[in-house]
Amino acid sequence: MEQSFDIIVVGGGCVGLAAAYKINLRHPHLKVAVLEKEDRVSAHQTGHNSGVIHSGIYYKPGSEKARNCVEGRRELVAFAKEHRIAHDICGKLIVATEESELAHMRKVYANGLANGVEDLELIDAQGIHDIEPFVKGIAGIRVGCTGIIDFPGVTEKLAELFVSRFIGSKVFLSTEAKDFVHRGEQTDIITNKGTFTARYIVTCGGLQSDRLAKKEGATTDAAIVGFRGDYYDLTDTGMKKVRHLVYPVPNPKYPFLGVHFTRMIHGGVECGPNAVFVFKREGYGKTAFSLRDTAEAFSFGGTWKFFAKNMKFGIDEYRGAFSKSFFLKRLRTLIPTLQDEDIIASRSGVRAMALSAQGEMLDDFKIEYHGNAIHVLNAPSPAATACLSIGKSIEEMATRKFKLESI
């Protein structure tokens, strides 16, 4: 059965649903569909992230990450309040434990000020102790506007509003986009549930974003490589040692924020993640393997260049994946009194990281226009926090490039 729409969004994570919702808000007369290959929305990155509402403090001033994170965070919190989605603006600490970290900590603080992040404060060791008595550090940043939220709940609410408010707009679950066939001004999307036809396409495929873009006919010099993050939960005794969110000062040499402590919106505290290369893009277990995913990653020259530049980092991350004692040692940098019985192995998530052919991680969001399609090629953290702002950016691009006002 063929189904026709004005616009089809491929991908039912928070960015895909936000894009569809924002497009329909501005153009309520259009028929818009979202295709999601899993049996629920937010099945992958959206549903496996840490649930943190990021402030915007880490990102280069003037970047898309900085702008969208700050604007998106404020809109996200307002959206959560309006629709009674579980969230808590609990604040966090970024803690320096060594003198060598102070210069970068001050740079992070300066970035936050430049990005317009509100409620920031530099604090000393006593200030850290007053907020988090078990955390040891020599200086830190208190970030009052950071919090936690139910991101699957946000995505489900967007899907609900999208379907209920706009006549003819739909979300199709268990519907995988396998190929794209262009027919003049129309595009057929071949799926496991039949053919869908649209005038315009938006892909928000996360871990599959590069593949979707190439299938549609776009060219990109970047490739997605997956990195799994493993978490531990704090036991009842461990939870008594953490009140808020606690992060280390990120190492500027490496592309991840380091293991940290995160209160969870539905209870509990988790710690992590590490960041290890995955042999299956959507594989959440430590032994998950896909021959196709592995072959594609290793045939891309940028993967090997990234490994060469980050060899020590990679080895340490793998040690943390298979050694509880090594993971605990890293956690004790922030909370020295943490004991083996305070942590228990928990869940994992996979982050889609776009690498250039030179082995560099794409530092900013990357959204490109091609013919009658828009492709979200890189939307790592803080994309969940920024999803409503990114959705607005996609809507503006679609309105301009697709000339939607004239339809």
HELIX and SHEET records of a PDB file:
HELIX    1   1 CYS A   14  ARG A   26  1                                  13    
HELIX    2   2 GLN A   45  HIS A   48  1                                   4    
HELIX    3   3 GLU A   64  HIS A   83  1                                  20    
HELIX    4   4 GLU A   99  GLU A  101  5                                   3    
HELIX    5   5 LEU A  102  ALA A  114  1                                  13    
HELIX    6   6 ALA A  125  ILE A  131  1                                   7    
HELIX    7   7 PHE A  151  ARG A  165  1                                  15    
HELIX    8   8 GLY A  206  GLN A  208  5                                   3    
HELIX    9   9 SER A  209  GLU A  216  1                                   8    
HELIX   10  10 ASP A  236  MET A  239  1                                   4    
HELIX   11  11 LEU A  291  SER A  299  1                                   9    
HELIX   12  12 GLY A  301  LYS A  309  1                                   9    
HELIX   13  13 MET A  311  PHE A  322  1                                  12    
HELIX   14  14 LYS A  324  LEU A  331  1                                   8    
HELIX   15  15 ASP A  340  ASP A  342  5                                   3    
HELIX   16  16 CYS A  387  LYS A  401  1                                  15    
HELIX   17  17 LEU A  404  SER A  406  5                                   3    
SHEET    1   A 6 LYS A 170  PHE A 172  0                                        
SHEET    2   A 6 VAL A  32  LEU A  35  1                                        
SHEET    3   A 6 GLN A   3  VAL A  10  1                                        
SHEET    4   A 6 GLY A 194  THR A 203  1                                        
SHEET    5   A 6 GLN A 186  THR A 191 -1                                        
SHEET    6   A 6 ALA A 177  ARG A 183 -1                                        
SHEET    1   B 6 LYS A 170  PHE A 172  0                                        
SHEET    2   B 6 VAL A  32  LEU A  35  1                                        
SHEET    3   B 6 GLN A   3  VAL A  10  1                                        
SHEET    4   B 6 GLY A 194  THR A 203  1                                        
SHEET    5   B 6 ALA A 373  ASN A 378  1                                        
SHEET    6   B 6 LYS A 366  HIS A 370 -1                                        
SHEET    1   C 3 VAL A  52  ILE A  53  0                                        
SHEET    2   C 3 GLY A 147  ILE A 149 -1                                        
SHEET    3   C 3 HIS A  87  ASP A  88 -1                                        
SHEET    1   D 4 LEU A 120  ASP A 124  0                                        
SHEET    2   D 4 ALA A 139  VAL A 143 -1                                        
SHEET    3   D 4 LYS A  92  ALA A  96 -1                                        
SHEET    4   D 4 LEU A 245  PRO A 248  1                                        
SHEET    1   E 4 HIS A 260  ARG A 263  0                                        
SHEET    2   E 4 VAL A 269  GLY A 272 -1                                        
SHEET    3   E 4 ALA A 223  LEU A 234 -1                                        
SHEET    4   E 4 VAL A 276  PHE A 277 -1                                        
SHEET    1   F 4 HIS A 260  ARG A 263  0                                        
SHEET    2   F 4 VAL A 269  GLY A 272 -1                                        
SHEET    3   F 4 ALA A 223  LEU A 234 -1                                        
SHEET    4   F 4 ILE A 343  LEU A 355 -1                                        
END                                                                             
